[in-house]
Amino acid sequence: MLAFAGSLVHAGLGSQGTLNPAGWPQLRRFLAAAAHPATSPEFIRLTLDATLTTLAYAVLGTAVAVGIGVVGGVAISESWWRRPPSGRPRRTGRAGEVGPWLASRLVVSLPRGVHEAVWGLALVTILGLDPLVGVLAIGVPYGAVTAKVYAELLDETPTGAFEALRTAGVGRLRALTYTLAPLAFPDMLSYAFYRFECAIRGAAILGIIGAGGLGFQLALSFQSLRYDEMWTLIYALMAVCGLADWWSTALRRRSALPPRTIAGLGDVGDSEQRLTGATRSALGRDRRLHASAAVVVALVVVSLWHLGVDVSTLWAPRAQRLASEMAASSFPPDLGVEELARLVVLSLQTLEMSVIAAVVASLAGTAMAFVIAGGVEAEQRAGVLQRVGAGAARGLLLVCRAVPPPVGALLLLFVLLPGPLPGALALAVYNAGILGRLMAEVVENLDPAPARALRSQGASAPQAFCYAILPRTLPRFAAFGLYRWEVAIRETVVVGLVGAGGLGRLLAQQLAAFDYRGATATLAALVVLTVAVDMVSSSVRRALR
Amino acid sequence: MIRPDPGGGNRGIRNRSWRQRESDPGTAPVFSLRGAGVRFGATWALEGVDLEVGAGERVALVGPSGAGKTTLLSLLNGSRRPTAGRVAVLGRDLATVRPSELRHLQRRVGTVHQQHHLVGPLRVVHNVNAGRLGEWSLLEAVRSLISPTDVAAAEAALARVGIAEKLYERTDTLSGGQQQRVALARVLVQRPVAILGDEPISSLDPARAEEVMQLLAGLAGDAGRALVVSLHAVEHALRHCNRLVGLRQGRLVFDAAAAEVTPVMVEELYRIDQSTDEHGEGAA
């Protein structure tokens, strides 16, 4: 597996590894501008307005996603389709139950395979420049993922109580509300907040392709090379991302919300800590949850008002006409020999980009996570240097995940020649920002006792790290990296849109030329690739467990 | 308070003064505590403890939950500093030694914990070899993770505790009792002068508890090591140790040879009164 990744990295570097030294001064100027962002009153006002727009898309997108997730999650959970236990052995009746369950799973895996930016582009064609585009572009694909995760959560929940009620003749929706739902609720809430964090970053990316908000302003300022303005916007994005991260972590950690669903990936923390956390804040939890609920409602109302969402657009005859026109002109997909050959080549390039992104991001994220968690084993002995290092690493990670990958790719084009590599590296930086934070959380939640035991028998700090910390974290980090690989393959589209190559670039060209039949073929290739990567990744992840 | 004369074979050591012993590491007791106390916030988990343990002694720490047994053990292996008083290992005051010497002293003291504190995803051989970390350099430690070094020693230690065949298994696939034995093997390869046990048998059934206690006593006896073990069950203490130290509310209540401990002393030690419950809970 590693050799495979390594060879692909090599291929990517070998074909594209040419630097563009002429661009250094530009990049330096951009970096120098970090110290003096634009602070004129009207630009601050513009930034605040843009921030609210991005936030509004994220809030409403998440709301739609959670709505879809709850309904869809129940509909595709195994528990829902299982017949009430009767006298006969369960295995014999499986076929009739598996059929609809499998079909419903397929329905959610399709929207998931396509990045929200592509959804945005498709919806713009149908709905025009309407705020609903941004909301749905986030809500639909996120809703599909959320539904899948919620279904898994419901299925992982012990079903004894549910089946007891079903046997007693209670209808399945009522039985579900009384048994599985309350049990799975903390996990589901926790995941909704994780989605919200992602949605803010997603909304910024959507902005770049025209939805407005911080991403849009960022792209505008970039086009006119106003670096000071760019930094003001980046700082605003960092603030929003940071606040969302803090909110969701605070809820997860301080309340009884378990940290296990951080990426729908299984345990992040130790069960022991979860228990003490639950007892510690049995009182504080409710207040915090209630306050959060109030904030969520307020955010939704403000968002609706700010964006001026009008749901009736969906049923307008114009939208229906455009949708049917688009559907008609999209089929059948362009699948000649020439097109197929091109798709295969570009698919390989996309795959290459995603592997480079995932591998580099995993390595960088791991390094950063250990810098941040440098105080785990040292505890109160953590020195000033360690604390400063940890703070700097946190800040760096925040910048990394606040700069949308298309902007990152364009920045890298200052110093790299155009091609897939800048795109892949931009994705790597962005994902390192996300991975580093997830990984640091894993290290921080680790039970410190084994490391302490080794220290107490005379092992040095680095030795204790190698024997007690690394073996317990690396398998999980590998799982995170693989999960991020699945995400990265979708995200290649986003950097492709700004010309980085791969299927995304082709898709952008086809959409610009109204070549919908070609675009359908490209999208199909993308979905196939995504599904393949998902399958490889999840089977390796299962083996790691 | 009952405070009988400890008696036993170490009366000679006990009568000498602190200064003399510290200057003479050859005959110094393995552990020596003077007025040692540990404070957590406003409460003293341990207060004014004087204790000496010589080579070959098998000492049981008994007392109700929260009496300070675990805290006392953490003083002995140097993982906690006393808030008051002094702790010396092999005659060296842990508060004044250089960090390198502290590590050197810690290497001589092996600890077995109730929760084992093993690293689940590692194979057994690595967890056993972790006992060697004190004598290994970082490079040797990393190399052994890649390809286990000195497998023979690890295997011998596992054979001594009766699970030699588990050498290459993943540690978290082992049962609780087997993991306890891995922890014992880890202590063995450390070749310590003293073995500490923190409630090593409280999660085992009676038959396995008896086995582990026999092992512990045997391992200590092998090389004249000192054994200090905290126990809930006084009958195990009486059967396997030659000296019992009773702790209650962070204070040393008695320190007596096993033969001299009377049922009255035990009853008094575990007596439940209102104040015990209030103070006892937080200090564990």
Chai-1 contact restraints between the chains, C-beta under 6 A:
chainA,res_idxA,chainB,res_idxB,connection_type,confidence,min_distance_angstrom,max_distance_angstrom,comment,restraint_id
A,A449,B,H117,contact,1.0,0.0,6.0,A-B,restraint_1
A,P450,B,H117,contact,1.0,0.0,6.0,A-B,restraint_2
A,P450,B,V119,contact,1.0,0.0,6.0,A-B,restraint_3
A,A453,B,H117,contact,1.0,0.0,6.0,A-B,restraint_4
A,L454,B,A130,contact,1.0,0.0,6.0,A-B,restraint_5
A,S456,B,N77,contact,1.0,0.0,6.0,A-B,restraint_6
A,S456,B,S79,contact,1.0,0.0,6.0,A-B,restraint_7
A,Q457,B,Q106,contact,1.0,0.0,6.0,A-B,restraint_8
A,G458,B,R103,contact,1.0,0.0,6.0,A-B,restraint_9
A,G458,B,Q106,contact,1.0,0.0,6.0,A-B,restraint_10
A,G458,B,R107,contact,1.0,0.0,6.0,A-B,restraint_11
A,G458,B,G134,contact,1.0,0.0,6.0,A-B,restraint_12
A,A459,B,L133,contact,1.0,0.0,6.0,A-B,restraint_13
A,A459,B,G134,contact,1.0,0.0,6.0,A-B,restraint_14
A,P462,B,L138,contact,1.0,0.0,6.0,A-B,restraint_15
A,Q463,B,L133,contact,1.0,0.0,6.0,A-B,restraint_16
A,Q463,B,L138,contact,1.0,0.0,6.0,A-B,restraint_17
A,Q463,B,A141,contact,1.0,0.0,6.0,A-B,restraint_18
A,C466,B,A141,contact,1.0,0.0,6.0,A-B,restraint_19
A,C466,B,V142,contact,1.0,0.0,6.0,A-B,restraint_20
A,Y467,B,A130,contact,1.0,0.0,6.0,A-B,restraint_21
A,A468,B,V119,contact,1.0,0.0,6.0,A-B,restraint_22
A,P471,B,V119,contact,1.0,0.0,6.0,A-B,restraint_23
A,P471,B,P121,contact,1.0,0.0,6.0,A-B,restraint_24
A,P471,B,L122,contact,1.0,0.0,6.0,A-B,restraint_25
A,R472,B,P121,contact,1.0,0.0,6.0,A-B,restraint_26
